[in-house]
Amino acid sequence: MGVGVDAVIKMPKLGDTVDSVLVLQWLVSVGDVLAPDTPLIRVETDKTEIDVESSVSGVVRELLVAVGDEVATGVPIVNVQQLEN
């Protein structure tokens, strides 16, 4: 398994009426290895708390938002160094 290219995971749209969320907690740290569907970050909408999952496999390189930040849909939240098979 080799090292691949960087990927940026963006905040997904979490509901029809949700345009931004509040970051409650990071569930990963820099250096952690991710698989698709690994929970990354816990956020709060106006109605509930949701864990946002990774869409790629790789190694966390940089967390781009902080706990307490309000983050809009489509904003980059984490840089990942993807792994090649």
N, C-alpha and C positions, 0 to 999 in steps of 0.2 A: 504494500500500500504506500503510495507516494503522496507528496504534498501537491495540492492543486491550487486553484485561484481563490482569491477572496470573494466572498458573497456578502451582501448586505441584506439583513432581514428587516423588513419594514413592518410597522404596526398595521395589522390587517383591519378591515372593516368588521366590527364586532356586532353590528346590528343595523337595522334600517334607519334608526334615528340616532345612532351613536356616531358623533363626529370627532370626539376626543375622549381620552380616559385619563385617570390619575394613576401614576405608578405607585404601587404599594410595597412591592418587594421583588428583588432579583432572586431567581431560583437557581441561577448558574453564576459562575465566576470566570474570570479570564483564565484560560488554560484548560477549562473543562472540555471533555469530548462529548459531542452531541450526536444523537441519531435523530432522524425525522420523528416528529411527535414528542421529543423531549420538552417538558415544560421549561420555558425560559424566564417568564416574568409574570407576576400577578398584578393585575390592574383592576380598577374600580370604575364601573360605569355609573350612571345615575340610578341604576336598579340593582346591580349585583357585582360580585367579584368574579373575575375570569382569569384563568391561567392561559397565556398565549404560548403556543408550542412552536418549536423549530420546524421549518419546512425543508431543511437540508441537514446533511451530516457533515461533521468537521470539528474544528477546535475553536472555542471562543477566543477572539483576538482583542476585542474592545467593546465595552458597554457604552452606548452612545447617549443614554438618558439616565437620569438619577431618580432615586426614590423621592417622591414628592412632586416630580415634574408632571405637568399636564401635557399629554402627547396626542397629536392629531393623527387621524388615519393617514397612512402613507409615509409617515416620518420614519427614517432609519432608526432602529433601536439597538442593533448589535452587528458587529463585523465578525464574520466567521471565515476561517481558513478551511476551505473544503478539502476533503481527502479524496484522492483518486484511488480506484481499485487496482 
